[in-house]
Amino acid sequence: MHGAGSKIVAQIWHVGRISVPQLLDGRDPVAPSAIAAGAKTFDGTGFVETRVPHALTVEEIAATLADYRNAAECAKRAGFDGVEIHAANGYLIDQFLRDTSNTRTDSYGGSIENRTRFLREVVETVIGIWGPGRVGIRLSPWSNANNVGISSDTPELFAAVVDFLNTQDLAFVHLIEGQTGGPRDWPEGAIEALRNRVTAPYIANNGYSHEMAEAALNEGAAAVAFGRLFIANPDLPQRFKAGADLNPLDGDHLYGGGAEGYTDYPTLD
Ligand SMILES: Cc1cc2nc3c(=O)[nH]c(=O)nc-3n(C[C@H](O)[C@H](O)[C@H](O)COP(=O)(O)O)c2cc1C
């Protein structure tokens, strides 16, 4: 990546309850509370139902923060330019944030202050390794990805998250706007309000076309992230520049584990 003049950021991702023992050396998945997601995950052979997770103890939360520290250090040693903390899509940090998946009665559950505690500790831990301007974070406030449920206090919850993030020297805040990979739906003005609240460089995502992305950049977004279009078009920037047609996505092979439908899409030339 560096040889080709690019930068590369590793996403640090703990899936929490979106896992199964066969991916965890036989251990149960973990989460803030012992509530099954009612979601499926790919176990290397196919999509399987996730089960009731083990609710993390406070000691295990501390050990999980140490895992984040280790992951951040590994990414640094491996030569990445930065890291993105995955706090979106119903994975572990998101599971702590929402009152749908977090029913704890200790200092990690209940109030917004308590439900945001794990996110704050992860951010501080990872910035502790990487320093200022090298850590970004991804959020998906209005997404039901992995069946996480929309928190009953989403506007206040994510306003509090952003207010905390604004106190940190982050490289970017990356928002999945609406349902991940689905409709760009949210209560009127809600995403716009959050976006205006963010003081770090803003990365927009979800369902963007070239045209929509240009408009977002004109409105002040620092960048737009593409998922599916980039999977299907390894030379997406060149295609945008040339106004060229885009390869269609081969949805049948997503998450399949092999090259087909993943790294075998043709480039323009
Ligand atoms: C096959 C596939 C894998 C994905 N893996 C991740 C992931 O590891 N981390 C993440 O934050 N989002 C992941 N996503 C979500 C995308 O990053 C993105 O938010 C979503 O596809 C919507 O953006 P798009 O409309 O540009 O595709 C994945 C999406 C797809 C289709």
The ligand as an SDF file (V2000), in Angstrom:
LIG
                    3D

 31 33  0  0  0  0  0  0  0  0999 V2000
  -18.7900   -7.8800    2.5520 C   0  0  0  0  0  0  0  0  0  0  0  0
  -18.8620   -6.7300    3.4970 C   0  0  0  0  0  0  0  0  0  0  0  0
  -18.0080   -6.6840    4.6030 C   0  0  0  0  0  0  0  0  0  0  0  0
  -18.0470   -5.6400    5.4960 C   0  0  0  0  0  0  0  0  0  0  0  0
  -17.1780   -5.6120    6.5500 N   0  0  0  0  0  0  0  0  0  0  0  0
  -17.1460   -4.5390    7.3710 C   0  0  0  0  0  0  0  0  0  0  0  0
  -16.1720   -4.4410    8.3970 C   0  0  0  0  0  0  0  0  0  0  0  0
  -15.3210   -5.3080    8.5910 O   0  0  0  0  0  0  0  0  0  0  0  0
  -16.1890   -3.3210    9.1750 N   0  0  0  0  0  0  0  0  0  0  0  0
  -17.0950   -2.3160    8.9950 C   0  0  0  0  0  0  0  0  0  0  0  0
  -17.0500   -1.3160    9.7260 O   0  0  0  0  0  0  0  0  0  0  0  0
  -18.0220   -2.3830    8.0270 N   0  0  0  0  0  0  0  0  0  0  0  0
  -18.0590   -3.4600    7.2120 C   0  0  0  0  0  0  0  0  0  0  0  0
  -19.0110   -3.5150    6.2130 N   0  0  0  0  0  0  0  0  0  0  0  0
  -19.9570   -2.3940    6.0400 C   0  0  0  0  0  0  0  0  0  0  0  0
  -19.3810   -1.3890    5.0470 C   0  0  0  0  0  0  0  0  0  0  0  0
  -18.1660   -0.8420    5.5480 O   0  0  0  0  0  0  0  0  0  0  0  0
  -20.3300   -0.2230    4.7600 C   0  0  0  0  0  0  0  0  0  0  0  0
  -20.6440    0.4620    5.9530 O   0  0  0  0  0  0  0  0  0  0  0  0
  -21.6370   -0.6680    4.1120 C   0  0  0  0  0  0  0  0  0  0  0  0
  -21.3910   -1.5890    3.0570 O   0  0  0  0  0  0  0  0  0  0  0  0
  -22.3860    0.5450    3.5620 C   0  0  0  0  0  0  0  0  0  0  0  0
  -21.5460    1.2830    2.6830 O   0  0  0  0  0  0  0  0  0  0  0  0
  -21.6970    1.1520    1.0860 P   0  0  0  0  0  0  0  0  0  0  0  0
  -23.1280    1.5850    0.7470 O   0  0  0  0  0  0  0  0  0  0  0  0
  -20.6720    2.0690    0.5060 O   0  0  0  0  0  0  0  0  0  0  0  0
  -21.4920   -0.2930    0.7400 O   0  0  0  0  0  0  0  0  0  0  0  0
  -18.9750   -4.5830    5.3020 C   0  0  0  0  0  0  0  0  0  0  0  0
  -19.8360   -4.6140    4.1890 C   0  0  0  0  0  0  0  0  0  0  0  0
  -19.7890   -5.6680    3.3010 C   0  0  0  0  0  0  0  0  0  0  0  0
  -20.7310   -5.6610    2.1160 C   0  0  0  0  0  0  0  0  0  0  0  0
  1  2  1  0
  2  3  1  0
  2 30  2  0
  3  4  2  0
  4  5  1  0
  4 28  1  0
  5  6  2  0
  6  7  1  0
  6 13  1  0
  7  8  2  0
  7  9  1  0
  9 10  1  0
 10 11  2  0
 10 12  1  0
 12 13  2  0
 13 14  1  0
 14 15  1  0
 14 28  1  0
 15 16  1  0
 16 17  1  0
 16 18  1  0
 18 19  1  0
 18 20  1  0
 20 21  1  0
 20 22  1  0
 22 23  1  0
 23 24  1  0
 24 25  2  0
 24 26  1  0
 24 27  1  0
 28 29  2  0
 29 30  1  0
 30 31  1  0
M  END
$$$$
